[in-house]
């Protein structure tokens, strides 16, 4: 199998191989999304708490949603409309997911759907990598910008700008970078109100994300 994969790669080239892998992933998430849409039809109650893009960080008492994580309650494609009734959710939360959406097309869909699904006065809490912090460090200090957890960045990140690039891109996983000014404006333009910067809150947030994360809360 390994030799066959190598042979295919040598023929199609890295660009085509990347496109094939992306198509494979899109087919997979389309199939799991359809199954989870059917599964979600029994979740019509009000006061739902949605943990979007949860990865392995599932929350007890929440509906944990992720496109790929097998431990999620629903494997939904969050670039598509949410299969919940209007005003069905009391809280929508995401941590280190929003930056994986293309802006403004995919973020626009997610925010529009979040507004629709939230009840009046419902809470939208989002955590993203804080782009302001590494940029300030890069511009004003000689800090080497090593991440606070050993091994978070690849070994080839051996210059300060390599670290900046990886923070913003994480390979090809991160699609957009945010500081508070930008994220707040995106939320306000989407229709949210009472947008405020928030401190780390252990009731919501993951301890390993405490450092380097920008948390913002908004209301419908």
BELBEL-V893319 format. One record per residue. N is the residue number from 0. RES is the residue in three letters. PHI is phi in degrees with one decimal (999 if undefined). BURIAL is 1 if it has 9 or more other C-alpha atoms within 8 Angstrom, else 0. D_CENTER is the distance of its C-alpha to the mean C-alpha in Angstrom with 1 decimal. Layout:
BEGIN
n=N res=RES phi=PHI burial=BURIAL d_center=D_CENTER
n=N res=RES phi=PHI burial=BURIAL d_center=D_CENTER
END
This chain:
BEGIN
n=0 res=UNK phi=999 burial=0 d_center=33.0
n=1 res=UNK phi=-63.6 burial=0 d_center=32.0
n=2 res=UNK phi=-66.1 burial=0 d_center=34.9
n=3 res=UNK phi=-65.4 burial=0 d_center=34.1
n=4 res=UNK phi=-62.3 burial=0 d_center=30.5
n=5 res=UNK phi=-64.2 burial=0 d_center=32.0
n=6 res=UNK phi=-65.7 burial=0 d_center=34.6
n=7 res=UNK phi=-63.7 burial=0 d_center=32.1
n=8 res=UNK phi=-61.3 burial=1 d_center=30.0
n=9 res=UNK phi=-66.9 burial=0 d_center=33.3
n=10 res=UNK phi=-85.3 burial=0 d_center=34.2
n=11 res=UNK phi=-85.0 burial=1 d_center=31.0
n=12 res=UNK phi=85.2 burial=0 d_center=29.7
n=13 res=UNK phi=-65.1 burial=0 d_center=26.3
n=14 res=UNK phi=-64.5 burial=0 d_center=25.0
n=15 res=UNK phi=-65.9 burial=0 d_center=26.1
n=16 res=UNK phi=-62.7 burial=1 d_center=24.8
n=17 res=UNK phi=-64.0 burial=0 d_center=21.3
n=18 res=UNK phi=-65.7 burial=0 d_center=21.6
n=19 res=UNK phi=-64.1 burial=0 d_center=23.0
n=20 res=UNK phi=-63.3 burial=0 d_center=20.2
n=21 res=UNK phi=-65.3 burial=0 d_center=17.6
n=22 res=UNK phi=-62.1 burial=0 d_center=20.0
n=23 res=UNK phi=-58.6 burial=0 d_center=20.2
n=24 res=UNK phi=-65.2 burial=0 d_center=16.5
n=25 res=UNK phi=-66.5 burial=0 d_center=16.5
n=26 res=UNK phi=-64.0 burial=0 d_center=19.7
n=27 res=UNK phi=-62.4 burial=0 d_center=18.3
n=28 res=UNK phi=-70.1 burial=1 d_center=15.3
n=29 res=UNK phi=-64.3 burial=1 d_center=17.8
n=30 res=UNK phi=-66.0 burial=0 d_center=20.2
n=31 res=UNK phi=-68.4 burial=1 d_center=17.9
n=32 res=UNK phi=-61.6 burial=1 d_center=16.6
n=33 res=UNK phi=-60.3 burial=1 d_center=20.3
n=34 res=UNK phi=-63.9 burial=0 d_center=21.3
n=35 res=UNK phi=-73.2 burial=1 d_center=18.7
n=36 res=UNK phi=-60.5 burial=1 d_center=19.7
n=37 res=UNK phi=-63.7 burial=0 d_center=23.2
n=38 res=UNK phi=-65.2 burial=0 d_center=22.4
n=39 res=UNK phi=-75.3 burial=1 d_center=20.7
n=40 res=UNK phi=-62.9 burial=1 d_center=24.0
n=41 res=UNK phi=-86.8 burial=0 d_center=25.4
n=42 res=UNK phi=-106.2 burial=0 d_center=22.8
n=43 res=UNK phi=-103.4 burial=1 d_center=24.5
n=44 res=UNK phi=-68.5 burial=0 d_center=25.1
n=45 res=UNK phi=-91.8 burial=0 d_center=24.2
n=46 res=UNK phi=73.7 burial=1 d_center=22.5
n=47 res=UNK phi=-66.5 burial=1 d_center=19.5
n=48 res=UNK phi=-117.2 burial=1 d_center=16.7
n=49 res=UNK phi=-106.2 burial=1 d_center=13.3
n=50 res=UNK phi=-105.5 burial=1 d_center=10.7
n=51 res=UNK phi=-93.6 burial=1 d_center=7.7
n=52 res=UNK phi=65.7 burial=1 d_center=5.5
n=53 res=UNK phi=-71.2 burial=1 d_center=8.2
n=54 res=UNK phi=58.8 burial=1 d_center=9.2
n=55 res=UNK phi=-81.6 burial=0 d_center=12.7
n=56 res=UNK phi=-90.7 burial=0 d_center=12.4
n=57 res=UNK phi=-80.3 burial=1 d_center=14.1
n=58 res=UNK phi=-116.8 burial=0 d_center=15.9
n=59 res=UNK phi=-68.6 burial=0 d_center=19.5
n=60 res=UNK phi=86.1 burial=0 d_center=20.4
n=61 res=UNK phi=-108.9 burial=1 d_center=17.0
n=62 res=UNK phi=-93.2 burial=1 d_center=15.8
n=63 res=UNK phi=-90.1 burial=1 d_center=13.1
n=64 res=UNK phi=-123.6 burial=1 d_center=11.0
n=65 res=UNK phi=-158.5 burial=1 d_center=9.3
n=66 res=UNK phi=-70.8 burial=1 d_center=10.5
n=67 res=UNK phi=-127.2 burial=0 d_center=12.1
n=68 res=UNK phi=-64.5 burial=1 d_center=12.7
n=69 res=UNK phi=-68.9 burial=0 d_center=16.4
n=70 res=UNK phi=-84.6 burial=0 d_center=16.4
n=71 res=UNK phi=-69.3 burial=1 d_center=14.3
n=72 res=UNK phi=-68.5 burial=0 d_center=16.7
n=73 res=UNK phi=-131.9 burial=1 d_center=15.4
n=74 res=UNK phi=-101.2 burial=1 d_center=13.9
n=75 res=UNK phi=-102.7 burial=1 d_center=12.8
n=76 res=UNK phi=-85.6 burial=1 d_center=11.5
n=77 res=UNK phi=-77.4 burial=1 d_center=9.3
n=78 res=UNK phi=-86.8 burial=1 d_center=10.7
n=79 res=UNK phi=-113.4 burial=0 d_center=14.0
n=80 res=UNK phi=-56.5 burial=0 d_center=15.9
n=81 res=UNK phi=-79.0 burial=0 d_center=15.3
n=82 res=UNK phi=-87.1 burial=0 d_center=18.5
n=83 res=UNK phi=-126.2 burial=1 d_center=19.4
n=84 res=UNK phi=-67.5 burial=0 d_center=22.3
n=85 res=UNK phi=-61.3 burial=0 d_center=22.2
n=86 res=UNK phi=59.8 burial=1 d_center=22.2
n=87 res=UNK phi=-89.2 burial=1 d_center=21.4
n=88 res=UNK phi=-112.1 burial=1 d_center=18.8
n=89 res=UNK phi=-88.3 burial=1 d_center=19.6
n=90 res=UNK phi=-139.2 burial=1 d_center=16.2
n=91 res=UNK phi=-123.1 burial=1 d_center=12.6
n=92 res=UNK phi=-127.5 burial=1 d_center=10.2
n=93 res=UNK phi=-147.7 burial=1 d_center=6.6
n=94 res=UNK phi=-134.5 burial=1 d_center=6.3
n=95 res=UNK phi=55.2 burial=1 d_center=4.6
n=96 res=UNK phi=-123.3 burial=1 d_center=0.9
n=97 res=UNK phi=-57.8 burial=1 d_center=3.4
n=98 res=UNK phi=-71.2 burial=1 d_center=5.1
n=99 res=UNK phi=-87.4 burial=1 d_center=4.7
n=100 res=UNK phi=-96.6 burial=1 d_center=6.6
n=101 res=UNK phi=-66.4 burial=1 d_center=10.3
n=102 res=UNK phi=-110.4 burial=1 d_center=11.9
n=103 res=UNK phi=-102.0 burial=0 d_center=14.0
n=104 res=UNK phi=-63.8 burial=0 d_center=14.3
n=105 res=UNK phi=-73.2 burial=1 d_center=11.0
n=106 res=UNK phi=-62.6 burial=1 d_center=9.8
n=107 res=UNK phi=-61.4 burial=1 d_center=13.4
n=108 res=UNK phi=-63.5 burial=1 d_center=13.4
n=109 res=UNK phi=-62.7 burial=1 d_center=10.5
n=110 res=UNK phi=-70.6 burial=1 d_center=12.3
n=111 res=UNK phi=-61.3 burial=1 d_center=15.6
n=112 res=UNK phi=-67.9 burial=1 d_center=15.0
n=113 res=UNK phi=-63.1 burial=1 d_center=13.8
n=114 res=UNK phi=-63.0 burial=1 d_center=17.0
n=115 res=UNK phi=-63.1 burial=1 d_center=19.1
n=116 res=UNK phi=-79.1 burial=1 d_center=18.1
n=117 res=UNK phi=-69.8 burial=1 d_center=18.4
n=118 res=UNK phi=-75.9 burial=1 d_center=22.0
n=119 res=UNK phi=-54.1 burial=0 d_center=23.8
n=120 res=UNK phi=81.6 burial=0 d_center=22.9
n=121 res=UNK phi=-64.0 burial=1 d_center=19.8
n=122 res=UNK phi=-95.9 burial=1 d_center=17.2
n=123 res=UNK phi=-116.9 burial=1 d_center=13.7
n=124 res=UNK phi=-121.1 burial=1 d_center=12.1
n=125 res=UNK phi=-133.7 burial=1 d_center=8.9
n=126 res=UNK phi=-123.3 burial=1 d_center=8.5
n=127 res=UNK phi=-135.4 burial=1 d_center=7.6
n=128 res=UNK phi=-57.4 burial=1 d_center=10.0
n=129 res=UNK phi=-81.8 burial=1 d_center=13.2
n=130 res=UNK phi=-70.4 burial=1 d_center=14.7
n=131 res=UNK phi=-66.0 burial=0 d_center=18.0
n=132 res=UNK phi=-61.5 burial=0 d_center=19.0
n=133 res=UNK phi=-65.7 burial=1 d_center=19.3
n=134 res=UNK phi=-67.4 burial=1 d_center=20.8
n=135 res=UNK phi=-64.7 burial=1 d_center=23.4
n=136 res=UNK phi=-62.4 burial=1 d_center=24.2
n=137 res=UNK phi=-63.0 burial=1 d_center=24.7
n=138 res=UNK phi=-82.6 burial=0 d_center=26.9
n=139 res=UNK phi=-120.8 burial=0 d_center=28.9
n=140 res=UNK phi=-135.1 burial=0 d_center=29.3
n=141 res=UNK phi=-100.6 burial=0 d_center=30.1
n=142 res=UNK phi=-54.8 burial=0 d_center=27.3
n=143 res=UNK phi=-81.8 burial=0 d_center=26.2
n=144 res=UNK phi=63.9 burial=1 d_center=22.5
n=145 res=UNK phi=-65.6 burial=0 d_center=22.2
n=146 res=UNK phi=-64.9 burial=0 d_center=19.1
n=147 res=UNK phi=-70.4 burial=0 d_center=20.1
n=148 res=UNK phi=-110.8 burial=0 d_center=19.6
n=149 res=UNK phi=-59.5 burial=0 d_center=22.0
n=150 res=UNK phi=90.0 burial=0 d_center=20.8
n=151 res=UNK phi=-68.6 burial=0 d_center=17.2
n=152 res=UNK phi=-107.8 burial=1 d_center=18.3
n=153 res=UNK phi=-63.3 burial=0 d_center=20.6
n=154 res=UNK phi=-64.6 burial=0 d_center=24.4
n=155 res=UNK phi=-73.2 burial=0 d_center=24.7
n=156 res=UNK phi=-77.2 burial=1 d_center=22.9
n=157 res=UNK phi=-116.6 burial=0 d_center=26.4
n=158 res=UNK phi=-132.5 burial=0 d_center=26.3
n=159 res=UNK phi=-64.1 burial=1 d_center=24.6
n=160 res=UNK phi=-74.7 burial=0 d_center=23.2
n=161 res=UNK phi=-58.2 burial=1 d_center=21.9
n=162 res=UNK phi=-63.8 burial=1 d_center=19.8
n=163 res=UNK phi=-59.2 burial=1 d_center=18.6
n=164 res=UNK phi=-59.8 burial=1 d_center=17.7
n=165 res=UNK phi=-70.0 burial=1 d_center=15.8
n=166 res=UNK phi=-59.0 burial=0 d_center=13.9
n=167 res=UNK phi=-79.7 burial=1 d_center=12.9
n=168 res=UNK phi=-108.8 burial=1 d_center=12.7
n=169 res=UNK phi=44.5 burial=1 d_center=12.3
n=170 res=UNK phi=71.1 burial=0 d_center=14.5
n=171 res=UNK phi=-116.1 burial=0 d_center=13.1
n=172 res=UNK phi=-78.7 burial=0 d_center=9.5
n=173 res=UNK phi=-81.6 burial=1 d_center=8.4
n=174 res=UNK phi=-106.4 burial=1 d_center=9.6
n=175 res=UNK phi=-158.0 burial=1 d_center=10.3
n=176 res=UNK phi=-112.4 burial=1 d_center=11.5
n=177 res=UNK phi=-133.4 burial=1 d_center=12.2
n=178 res=UNK phi=-108.9 burial=1 d_center=15.1
n=179 res=UNK phi=-63.3 burial=1 d_center=16.2
n=180 res=UNK phi=-55.2 burial=0 d_center=18.5
n=181 res=UNK phi=-70.4 burial=0 d_center=16.1
n=182 res=UNK phi=-64.9 burial=1 d_center=13.3
n=183 res=UNK phi=-61.7 burial=1 d_center=16.2
n=184 res=UNK phi=-65.9 burial=0 d_center=17.9
n=185 res=UNK phi=-60.3 burial=0 d_center=15.1
n=186 res=UNK phi=-67.9 burial=1 d_center=15.0
n=187 res=UNK phi=-64.3 burial=1 d_center=18.8
n=188 res=UNK phi=-64.8 burial=0 d_center=19.2
n=189 res=UNK phi=-75.8 burial=1 d_center=17.2
n=190 res=UNK phi=118.3 burial=0 d_center=19.7
n=191 res=UNK phi=-78.6 burial=1 d_center=18.4
n=192 res=UNK phi=-129.7 burial=1 d_center=21.1
n=193 res=UNK phi=51.2 burial=0 d_center=21.7
n=194 res=UNK phi=-80.1 burial=1 d_center=18.8
n=195 res=UNK phi=-140.2 burial=0 d_center=19.2
n=196 res=UNK phi=-75.4 burial=1 d_center=17.8
n=197 res=UNK phi=-122.8 burial=0 d_center=17.6
n=198 res=UNK phi=-80.0 burial=0 d_center=18.7
n=199 res=UNK phi=-55.3 burial=0 d_center=17.1
n=200 res=UNK phi=-129.2 burial=0 d_center=18.0
n=201 res=UNK phi=-62.7 burial=0 d_center=18.7
n=202 res=UNK phi=-68.4 burial=0 d_center=18.9
n=203 res=UNK phi=-115.4 burial=0 d_center=15.2
n=204 res=UNK phi=-97.4 burial=1 d_center=13.7
n=205 res=UNK phi=-83.9 burial=0 d_center=13.9
n=206 res=UNK phi=-57.5 burial=0 d_center=16.9
n=207 res=UNK phi=-70.0 burial=0 d_center=15.6
n=208 res=UNK phi=-100.5 burial=0 d_center=13.0
n=209 res=UNK phi=-55.7 burial=1 d_center=15.9
n=210 res=UNK phi=-90.1 burial=0 d_center=16.9
n=211 res=UNK phi=88.9 burial=0 d_center=15.0
n=212 res=UNK phi=-111.4 burial=1 d_center=12.3
n=213 res=UNK phi=-96.0 burial=1 d_center=12.7
n=214 res=UNK phi=-106.0 burial=1 d_center=12.7
n=215 res=UNK phi=-134.1 burial=1 d_center=13.7
n=216 res=UNK phi=-117.1 burial=1 d_center=15.3
n=217 res=UNK phi=-147.2 burial=1 d_center=16.7
n=218 res=UNK phi=-122.9 burial=1 d_center=19.1
n=219 res=UNK phi=-76.9 burial=1 d_center=20.0
END
